[in-house]
Amino acid sequence: METTKAYVITGPTSGIGYATALELAKYGTVILVGRNRDKLDQVQKTIEERGQKALSVVCDISDIKKVRSAAEQIVALKLPITGMLNNAGIMSSKAAKNVQGWDMTFATNHLGAFAFTEALSPHLPDGANVVFIASAIEDPERKPAKIMGMRGGRYISIEASTRGEWKEGGSKMAGIDAYATSKQCILAATMALARESKRLHFNAVEPGITRGTSLGGESTNSVVRFIFGHLMAIIPPFSHYSSTPEKSARVIARVLMDETGQTGIYFDEKGNPMQGSELSRDPKFQDRVVAETRGLLQKV
Ligand SMILES: NC(=O)c1ccc[n+]([C@@H]2O[C@H](COP(=O)([O-])OP(=O)(O)OC[C@H]3O[C@@H](n4cnc5c(N)ncnc54)[C@H](OP(=O)(O)O)[C@@H]3O)[C@@H](O)[C@H]2O)c1
């Protein structure tokens, strides 16, 4: 296949990832990485019907072995990948385990994304961009999250996180500590990788409170979904951070296609630099998260 640029995106079958895959397809070949073959086929068909190019790789991002095999398949495509987007993520009130026996939310949002990046990044050309989708819920001082009773990342250690154990004093809402901690870890890892790499650029994006996606969908009823999906867009202070998948997609695509060499930046839903939690900004914490994550993943 002849192409000048290619982009890898995880979780392109719904919400922000779907809108971003369609946006990226305007600029190059999109490599769609998702867990459901039928849904991937549908996205690929939509892109191809527009006269654009896409390929699909089936992969459950929570499963570290599958992630490494997907990275091998992608390398074998020999496409000029200039951007890699780690977007796949879950927020679930139901505790579950991945095939390695680890907390499913933590495995999907942090461990899988990190393992995928470690497997693929040595094969990316100099100057390629790697982007992670974070969440401001990781910050215990974030106003809208605080109002909703969220308490930010609750990190004890990577091993404890795999067991679904979080620092005490967390949120009363089931699944939120797992989500916030996983997002705090991937944000901290982004910053450590940016400092570490001389070749690639690592940035994170907080997409805003984005309505119309399926995040948390399996674990909430229709009233809660309506509140999160529509009312949040008009009630301050939530509305300040409100976004749509299409708006988020444009911001994310811009960061992924950037050619200025920016690295180690956390962008908000409008594409402006923002600050993460105090802990996520601490280089010692960032390095600890990466060292412990690598230590764990070596065992798989
Ligand atoms: N929506 C928001 O307000 C918001 C705010 C901050 C951050 N985020 C982050 O934005 C990202 C996208 O979320 P969204 O709101 O667009 O949610 P979404 O509509 O539920 O999309 C999530 C995507 O991730 C995929 N996915 C989930 N688990 C996977 C796994 N194990 N393997 C492979 N793919 C998997 C889903 O695949 P299926 O289609 O097969 O389910 C789907 O394509 C997430 O990282 C989320 O944490 C969202």
The ligand as an SDF file (V2000), in Angstrom:
LIG
                    3D

 48 52  0  0  0  0  0  0  0  0999 V2000
  -15.6220   10.7030   27.6840 N   0  0  0  0  0  0  0  0  0  0  0  0
  -14.9890   11.4720   28.5340 C   0  0  0  0  0  0  0  0  0  0  0  0
  -15.5750   12.4070   29.1210 O   0  0  0  0  0  0  0  0  0  0  0  0
  -13.5250   11.2660   28.8260 C   0  0  0  0  0  0  0  0  0  0  0  0
  -12.8700   12.1690   29.6880 C   0  0  0  0  0  0  0  0  0  0  0  0
  -11.5020   11.9800   29.9540 C   0  0  0  0  0  0  0  0  0  0  0  0
  -10.8260   10.9250   29.3640 C   0  0  0  0  0  0  0  0  0  0  0  0
  -11.4940   10.0450   28.5270 N   0  0  0  0  0  0  0  0  0  0  0  0
  -10.7300    8.9560   27.9350 C   0  0  0  0  0  0  0  0  0  0  0  0
  -10.9050    8.9780   26.5150 O   0  0  0  0  0  0  0  0  0  0  0  0
  -10.6730    7.6710   25.9880 C   0  0  0  0  0  0  0  0  0  0  0  0
  -11.8200    7.2950   25.0640 C   0  0  0  0  0  0  0  0  0  0  0  0
  -12.9950    7.1800   25.8370 O   0  0  0  0  0  0  0  0  0  0  0  0
  -14.4710    7.4480   25.2730 P   0  0  0  0  0  0  0  0  0  0  0  0
  -15.1110    8.4220   26.1920 O   0  0  0  0  0  0  0  0  0  0  0  0
  -14.4390    7.7090   23.8210 O   0  0  0  0  0  0  0  0  0  0  0  0
  -15.1460    6.0200   25.6190 O   0  0  0  0  0  0  0  0  0  0  0  0
  -15.7710    4.8740   24.7090 P   0  0  0  0  0  0  0  0  0  0  0  0
  -16.7910    5.4650   23.7850 O   0  0  0  0  0  0  0  0  0  0  0  0
  -16.2240    3.8300   25.6670 O   0  0  0  0  0  0  0  0  0  0  0  0
  -14.5470    4.3140   23.8410 O   0  0  0  0  0  0  0  0  0  0  0  0
  -13.5730    3.4940   24.4040 C   0  0  0  0  0  0  0  0  0  0  0  0
  -12.8270    2.7510   23.2970 C   0  0  0  0  0  0  0  0  0  0  0  0
  -11.8420    1.9140   23.9030 O   0  0  0  0  0  0  0  0  0  0  0  0
  -12.0280    0.5790   23.4370 C   0  0  0  0  0  0  0  0  0  0  0  0
  -11.5970   -0.4040   24.4420 N   0  0  0  0  0  0  0  0  0  0  0  0
  -11.9950   -0.5340   25.7320 C   0  0  0  0  0  0  0  0  0  0  0  0
  -11.3870   -1.5840   26.2920 N   0  0  0  0  0  0  0  0  0  0  0  0
  -10.5830   -2.1320   25.3680 C   0  0  0  0  0  0  0  0  0  0  0  0
   -9.7200   -3.2450   25.3460 C   0  0  0  0  0  0  0  0  0  0  0  0
   -9.5430   -4.0390   26.4060 N   0  0  0  0  0  0  0  0  0  0  0  0
   -9.0580   -3.5230   24.1990 N   0  0  0  0  0  0  0  0  0  0  0  0
   -9.2140   -2.7490   23.0940 C   0  0  0  0  0  0  0  0  0  0  0  0
  -10.0350   -1.6920   23.0420 N   0  0  0  0  0  0  0  0  0  0  0  0
  -10.7070   -1.3890   24.1610 C   0  0  0  0  0  0  0  0  0  0  0  0
  -13.5180    0.4810   23.1570 C   0  0  0  0  0  0  0  0  0  0  0  0
  -13.7730   -0.6490   22.3340 O   0  0  0  0  0  0  0  0  0  0  0  0
  -15.2630   -1.2870   22.1700 P   0  0  0  0  0  0  0  0  0  0  0  0
  -15.9580   -0.4380   21.1400 O   0  0  0  0  0  0  0  0  0  0  0  0
  -14.9760   -2.6670   21.7070 O   0  0  0  0  0  0  0  0  0  0  0  0
  -15.9400   -1.2050   23.5150 O   0  0  0  0  0  0  0  0  0  0  0  0
  -13.7470    1.8210   22.4900 C   0  0  0  0  0  0  0  0  0  0  0  0
  -13.3070    1.7980   21.1430 O   0  0  0  0  0  0  0  0  0  0  0  0
  -10.5250    6.7510   27.2000 C   0  0  0  0  0  0  0  0  0  0  0  0
   -9.1510    6.5150   27.4550 O   0  0  0  0  0  0  0  0  0  0  0  0
  -11.1460    7.5570   28.3370 C   0  0  0  0  0  0  0  0  0  0  0  0
  -10.6470    7.1710   29.5870 O   0  0  0  0  0  0  0  0  0  0  0  0
  -12.8200   10.2080   28.2510 C   0  0  0  0  0  0  0  0  0  0  0  0
  1  2  1  0
  2  3  2  0
  2  4  1  0
  4  5  1  0
  4 48  2  0
  5  6  2  0
  6  7  1  0
  7  8  2  0
  8  9  1  0
  8 48  1  0
  9 10  1  0
  9 46  1  0
 10 11  1  0
 11 12  1  0
 11 44  1  0
 12 13  1  0
 13 14  1  0
 14 15  2  0
 14 16  1  0
 14 17  1  0
 17 18  1  0
 18 19  2  0
 18 20  1  0
 18 21  1  0
 21 22  1  0
 22 23  1  0
 23 24  1  0
 23 42  1  0
 24 25  1  0
 25 26  1  0
 25 36  1  0
 26 27  1  0
 26 35  1  0
 27 28  2  0
 28 29  1  0
 29 30  1  0
 29 35  2  0
 30 31  1  0
 30 32  2  0
 32 33  1  0
 33 34  2  0
 34 35  1  0
 36 37  1  0
 36 42  1  0
 37 38  1  0
 38 39  2  0
 38 40  1  0
 38 41  1  0
 42 43  1  0
 44 45  1  0
 44 46  1  0
 46 47  1  0
M  CHG  2   8   1  16  -1
M  END
$$$$
